[in-house]
Amino acid sequence: MIRDAVAANWEREVAFLKALIQIPSDNPPGNCSPHAEATAIALEKLGFTVEQHPVPEPFVRQHGMKSVTNLIVRKTFGTGEGPVIALNAHGDVVPPGNGWTTDPYGAEERNGAVYGRGAAVSKSDFATYAFALLALDRSFKRLNGGVELHLTYDEETGGFVGPQWLLAHGLSKATYAISAGFSYAITTAHNGALHLEVVVRGRQAHAAMPSSGVDALEAATPILAAIYAERRRLLERVSTERGIGSPQITVGLISGGINTNVVPDRIAFRIDRRLIPEEQGEAVEAELIQLIEAATPDMEGVEVECRRIMLAEPLRPLPGVERLVQAVQGPARTVLGLEIEATGVPLYTDARHYSAAGIPTILYGAGPRSILEARAHSTDEHLQLSDLRAATEIVALALEDLLSA
């Protein structure tokens, strides 16, 4: 039985997760190949054959990282002619920051939970998916098809050298995909994100004679005002996808100036514009640039440059997603005693790359009801071990359903 197999391997699964947390894989700086190599060894000890796919350094550095090695594990059932389900989780994590009550790399177990950076997002689903696949060997049903583990390392910088790279190089034959998520909801849609850098240039001058220069900050002020007016306007636009809400816009980073007594010659700021599934990234980008250009004051000597940093399209449900939803809902009813619902989230993840490749995709894995509960990307990130065990059982049973003749 599937659930008996998960129980038999439970201590090994917890030890596996703790070992992954104890190896730093912060992004930035994004030197993640050492973690991938250690993970490959740990998976081989479980009996898996692991493919290591190092991404060429120039492409990695283009995306702001130092090293990436993606891992693939493949397992075929029956003749292999049935569907192939890819299970994707990412091993890169945001830096821990200050304020932890425990070692962020200690994997301390406390009150039924494991604490550490990546415990919830998403080293936990390295464990969920690997041990669900191990449990599938104990199925009494006749299975046909395949499962691929895609363990990647650049979700925090957009997934371009992780899932997108694997798919673009033809390294997957997936029919469906399940990406890292939480245990009490099935995510079928999520927001996208546009990161845009705006540089306003003027000419420096002595602060005693500001009219002899061109004040870049003065020129930037109406642009910033227009962006915050746009934030209020976007609230009128609401997604039809449950759980998504409205588009958002934030100026998250700003810099400029030379000294207190110098008219600033350069102001740079970065905008985070969240896209709802109904929006298209390039159209939103053009609309935002037009807004910035229209708000730029008519001041001689002012120049404004807009540069795209990243564009991540939203996850939009594809035909076939309902089959994945059904496959997860049934086991969740058995294991959790709950009806878990399909919904959207106002984040962006690697899952969108599978959808963009035409592969029906959901997010489901180990974790609580919300990112806030898990303290993901915050101090004292943790995972309740009961959620890990439930998700492992549910994913294994869902795979059994999808691969049953």
Secondary structure, 3 states (H helix, E strand, C coil): CHHHHHHHCHHHHHHHHHHHHCCCCECCCCECHHHHHHHHHHHHHCCCCEEEEECCHHHHHHCCCCECEEEEEEEEECCCCCCEEEEEEECCECCCCCCCCCCCCCCEEECCEEECCCCCCCHHHHHHHHHHHHHHCCCCCCECEEEEEEEECCHHHCCCCCHHHHHHCCCCCCCEEEECCCCCCEEEEECEEEEEEEEEECECEECCCHHHCECHHHHHHHHHHHHHHHHHHHCCCCCCCCCCCCCEEEEEEEEECCCCCEECCEEEEEEEEEECCCCCHHHHHHHHHHHHHHHCCCCCCCEEEEEEEEEECCECCCCCHHHHHHHHHHHHHHHCCCCCCEEEECCCCCHHHHHHCCCCEEECCCCCCCHHHHCCCCCCCEEEHHHHHHHHHHHHHHHHHHHEC
